[in-house]
């Protein structure tokens, strides 16, 4: 589930994943031709919530980051 608001807040449903699961939250955006991404490691807990910060990047760096995920 993905929810988006005008303030660019996104809510992702994770209820079907077990607590204690180690995950990587991956966010990728293209804003006016510039790529931005975030690869944020996290461990799911009850009522899990986290913030991600997108930083300017390149397609090559995104590809390298994806290829290095466990």
TALINWO-V919515 format. One record per residue. N is the residue number from 1. RES is the residue in three letters. PHI is phi in degrees with one decimal (999 if undefined). D_CENTER is the distance of its C-alpha to the mean C-alpha in Angstrom with 1 decimal. Layout:
N,RES,PHI,D_CENTER  N,RES,PHI,D_CENTER
This chain:
1,UNK,999,13.6  2,UNK,-129.2,11.8  3,UNK,-124.1,13.7  4,UNK,-131.9,13.8  5,UNK,-122.6,16.4  6,UNK,-61.1,18.4  7,UNK,-86.9,16.9  8,UNK,64.4,13.4  9,UNK,-93.3,12.3  10,UNK,-115.2,10.1  11,UNK,-117.7,10.9  12,UNK,-111.7,9.7  13,UNK,-74.8,12.7  14,UNK,-127.2,12.6  15,UNK,-57.2,16.3  16,UNK,-85.0,17.3  17,UNK,-98.2,15.6  18,UNK,-71.8,18.0  19,UNK,-62.9,17.8  20,UNK,91.2,17.6  21,UNK,-71.3,15.3  22,UNK,-83.5,13.3  23,UNK,-134.7,9.8  24,UNK,-121.6,7.0  25,UNK,-91.6,3.4  26,UNK,-111.4,3.0  27,UNK,-126.9,3.6  28,UNK,-134.3,7.4  29,UNK,-140.9,10.3  30,UNK,-122.0,14.0  31,UNK,-117.3,16.1  32,UNK,53.4,19.8  33,UNK,85.9,19.5  34,UNK,-100.0,17.3  35,UNK,-82.5,14.0  36,UNK,-132.6,11.1  37,UNK,-152.4,7.9  38,UNK,-146.9,5.8  39,UNK,-122.0,5.8  40,UNK,-113.3,6.1  41,UNK,-74.3,8.7  42,UNK,-157.1,10.0  43,UNK,-117.6,13.0  44,UNK,-70.2,13.3  45,UNK,-132.4,16.3  46,UNK,-60.1,18.3  47,UNK,55.7,16.8  48,UNK,-56.2,13.5  49,UNK,-150.2,11.7  50,UNK,-151.6,9.4  51,UNK,-109.1,8.7  52,UNK,-121.7,6.4  53,UNK,-117.7,8.8  54,UNK,-80.3,8.8  55,UNK,-124.5,11.8  56,UNK,-59.1,14.3  57,UNK,-154.1,14.4  58,UNK,-121.6,16.3  59,UNK,-62.2,16.0  60,UNK,-61.9,17.7  61,UNK,-69.6,15.3  62,UNK,-60.5,12.3  63,UNK,-60.4,14.7  64,UNK,-62.9,15.7  65,UNK,-64.2,12.3  66,UNK,-62.2,11.7  67,UNK,-66.8,15.4  68,UNK,-93.1,15.1  69,UNK,-64.2,12.6  70,UNK,-67.8,15.0
